[in-house]
Amino acid sequence: MINIIKYYIEKRMRICSTVRFWEKKGAKIGGGCSIHPSASLGSEPYLIEIGNHVRLNSGVNLVTHDGGMWVLRELHSEMKDADLFGEIKIGDNVHIGTNAMIMPNVYVGNNCIIGSCAVVTKSVPDNCVVAGVPARVIETLDDYRKKHVNNVLYTKNKKEEEKKKL
């Protein structure tokens, strides 16, 4: 029992320190957020604004610059110092799945689910689920709920042994 408590305390401390790390780098992060330690807010975190109750799973990348400038700088002398940046804004109550990538100049609306490995190149409206490369809306949040309501297990606050039985 003590090991379980210790595990959850350490996990929560890692998440809190990750949020604080990115805030110190300039990201604006709302309350109740969970950012996995392997998630990256890129080289310009000060261009990122994250709402309340947002979760960034492992391997998520928020990219605020266009790396293609590397090529143009070499080819065009007048562009030798060129950079191209864009803000990223994420609304409230959003889940961004494992290894998803959000590109510059993207706004993710409120109450959204971004599927694992999605590459989000365009803004996402409120209340929807997006997935794919490039990401596209695949259903509304209400459709997602209706599709899964009969299959969910209510295990969020149950002990591991109770979950195994289910």
C-alpha positions in Angstrom: 0.0 0.0 0.0 2.8 2.4 0.9 4.5 1.7 -2.5 1.2 2.6 -4.3 0.9 5.9 -2.4 4.6 6.6 -3.0 4.1 5.9 -6.8 1.2 8.4 -7.1 2.9 11.1 -5.1 6.1 10.8 -7.3 4.0 10.8 -10.4 2.1 13.9 -9.3 5.4 15.6 -8.4 6.8 14.9 -11.9 3.7 16.4 -13.6 3.8 19.5 -11.3 7.5 20.0 -11.9 7.0 19.7 -15.7 4.2 22.3 -15.7 6.4 24.6 -13.6 9.4 24.0 -15.9 7.4 25.1 -19.0 5.9 28.1 -17.1 9.4 29.3 -16.2 10.3 29.0 -20.0 7.4 31.4 -20.7 4.4 29.1 -21.5 1.0 30.2 -20.2 -0.6 27.2 -18.6 -4.0 27.1 -16.9 -5.0 25.2 -13.8 -5.4 21.5 -13.4 -3.2 20.6 -16.3 -1.1 17.4 -16.8 1.9 17.5 -19.0 3.9 14.3 -19.3 7.6 14.8 -18.7 8.4 13.6 -22.3 6.1 16.2 -23.9 7.8 19.1 -25.5 6.7 22.7 -25.8 9.5 23.4 -28.3 12.1 26.1 -28.6 9.6 29.0 -28.1 7.3 28.0 -25.3 6.5 31.7 -24.7 4.4 31.4 -27.9 2.2 28.7 -26.3 -1.0 29.3 -24.3 -2.7 26.3 -22.6 -6.2 26.5 -21.0 -7.5 24.8 -17.9 -7.7 21.0 -17.5 -5.5 20.1 -20.4 -3.5 16.9 -20.6 -0.5 16.4 -22.9 0.4 12.7 -23.1 3.9 11.3 -23.6 5.7 12.4 -26.7 3.4 15.3 -27.5 5.2 18.0 -29.5 4.0 21.6 -29.8 6.0 23.2 -32.6 6.0 27.0 -32.8 8.5 27.5 -35.7 8.9 26.4 -39.3 12.2 24.5 -39.6 12.0 24.8 -43.4 13.7 28.2 -43.1 16.9 26.2 -42.7 16.8 25.5 -46.5 15.8 29.0 -47.6 18.6 30.6 -45.5 21.2 28.6 -47.5 19.7 29.4 -50.9 18.8 33.1 -50.5 21.3 35.5 -49.0 18.6 38.0 -48.1 17.0 35.3 -45.9 20.2 34.3 -44.0 18.6 35.5 -40.7 15.0 34.5 -41.5 12.8 32.7 -39.0 9.1 31.9 -39.2 7.1 31.5 -36.0 3.5 30.9 -35.0 1.5 30.8 -31.7 -0.3 27.7 -30.4 -3.4 28.1 -28.3 -5.1 25.2 -26.6 -8.6 25.7 -25.0 -10.0 24.3 -21.9 -10.7 20.6 -21.2 -8.5 19.1 -23.9 -6.7 15.7 -24.2 -3.8 15.5 -26.6 -2.9 11.9 -27.2 0.5 10.2 -27.2 3.0 11.4 -29.9 0.6 14.0 -31.4 2.1 17.1 -32.9 0.5 20.6 -33.0 2.0 22.9 -35.6 2.4 26.7 -35.6 -0.6 29.0 -35.8 -3.0 26.4 -34.6 -5.9 27.0 -32.1 -7.4 23.9 -30.5 -10.9 24.7 -29.2 -12.5 23.7 -25.9 -13.6 20.2 -25.1 -11.5 18.4 -27.7 -9.7 15.1 -28.1 -6.6 15.0 -30.3 -5.9 11.4 -31.3 -2.5 9.7 -30.8 0.1 10.4 -33.5 -2.1 13.1 -35.1 -0.4 16.0 -36.9 -2.6 19.1 -36.3 -1.9 21.6 -39.1 -5.1 23.6 -38.9 -7.2 25.0 -36.1 -9.7 22.7 -34.4 -13.2 23.8 -33.5 -14.8 23.3 -30.0 -16.3 19.9 -29.0 -14.7 17.6 -31.5 -12.3 14.7 -31.9 -9.5 14.9 -34.5 -7.1 12.2 -35.7 -4.8 11.4 -38.6 -2.0 12.9 -40.6 -2.8 15.6 -41.3 -5.4 15.6 -38.6 -9.1 16.1 -39.5 -12.3 16.1 -37.5 -13.6 12.5 -37.3 -16.6 13.1 -35.0 -18.2 15.4 -32.5 -17.5 15.0 -28.8 -21.2 14.0 -28.4 -20.8 11.3 -31.1 -17.7 10.0 -29.2 -19.7 9.9 -25.9 -22.6 8.1 -27.5 -20.3 5.6 -29.3 -18.6 4.6 -26.0 -21.2 5.2 -23.3 -22.2 1.5 -23.2 -18.6 0.2 -23.2 -17.0 2.3 -20.4 -15.8 0.9 -17.1 -16.0 3.1 -14.1 -12.6 2.3 -12.7 -10.9 5.7 -12.4 -10.8 5.7 -8.6 -10.7 2.0 -8.0 -7.7 0.1 -6.7 -5.6 -2.0 -9.1 -7.0 -5.3 -7.8 -10.5 -4.1 -8.3 -9.7 -3.1 -11.9 -8.2 -6.5 -12.6 -11.4 -8.2 -11.6 -13.4 -6.0 -14.0 
